[in-house]
Amino acid sequence: MSLPPGYIAARSVLLDGLEALRDHLDHVILIGAQAVYLWAGEGDFSVSIMTTDADLALNAAELSPEPLIQDVLEKNGFITKAGGNPGQWIGPTGIALDLMVSEHQAGEGRRSARIPPHGKETARRGRGLAPALVDFETITLGALEQDDGRTCQVNVAGPAALIVAKCIKLKERLEDKDTNKRDRVKPKDALDILRLLRAVDLDRIADGFSRHQMDLAAAQESNEALTFLVAQSTTLTPTLPDLAEQAAAGDESAALSFTILVQELSNVLNSRS
C-alpha cells in the first residue's frame, strides 16, 4: 500500500518544523500519528494511514530560553491563526505543526502552556505526554518525497509512551459528560494502539512501561492509562477493541486481536512485578 500524498506532505512539514527548532531538538519529542507510523507502519489492515499534521512534545523543564520558539517558527514560514488552537502552527503548505507540553510542565492556564520566555500561545497543554519525556529513542528521519534529500535526528516517543497518550485521550473523551466531546472519540486512536501492539515486541513495550515508573508524573499517567487499557479491552463489553474494529473497516479480527494482545501485555507486566 503506497503512502497517501497527505502523509508525505505532513512529513515534509515536520522536517520544516524540526529544521526551525534545530537549537531545541534535544528537548523535542515526536508524538502522534507520525511517531506511530515509524514504529508500526501501516500494519496489515486495509486502511490507509492518514494524517495531515505533525505533533511534537516539548520538554519544557529543559528548554533553553533562546532562541524564542515563536520567532524561529515565524522566520521559517509558520503562522498561527487568530482564535485558533494554542500551539498550532500552520506551515506554508497549510499543514499544521502542533506543539504540546505535558500537563505537569504547562503552568497555569486552561489550554495554553505557560513556558516563559516563550510566548503563551507557543504550545498547548495536554495530559498523557509525561511518559514521552522519559521514553523515547533518537532516530534519523528522512523526507518521503523523491526530490527531498533532507534528514534530521529526532527523538521519537516509544511505543509504550504512545499507547499511554492514546489511552489518556480516549479515556478523557469517553468519560466526559459533555456529549460533544464524547462525539470526538476517534476509532483510529484505538486502531493505532492495536498497530503498536501488533508491530512491536511486547517485551519492548513492557520495557517502556517500566521506564515510566522512574518518573513520578510519567508513572501516574502510565498507570492510569494501563488500568484503562485493560479494563476497556477485556470486559464483556470491551470498548477499545470495538473501536479498533470500527476503524479497521469492520475487520472482526481486529477486536479479537486487540483483546488477546492486551491480555498478553498485561501478563508480561504482571510477571515482572
Secondary structure, 3 states (H helix, E strand, C coil): CCCCHHHHHHHHHHHHHHHHCHHHHHHEEEEHHHHHHHHHCCCCCCCCCCCCEEEEEECCCCCCCCCCHHHHHHHCCCECCCCCCCCEEECCCCCEEEEEEEHHHCCCCCCECCCCCCCCCCCEEECCCHHHHCCEEEEEEECCCCCCCCEEEEEEECHHHHHHHHHHHHHHHHHCCCHHHHCCCCHHHHHHHHHHHHHCCHHHHHHHHHHHCCCHHHHHHHHHHHHHHHHCCCCCCCHHHHHHHHHCCCCHHHHHHHHHHHHHHHHHHHHHC
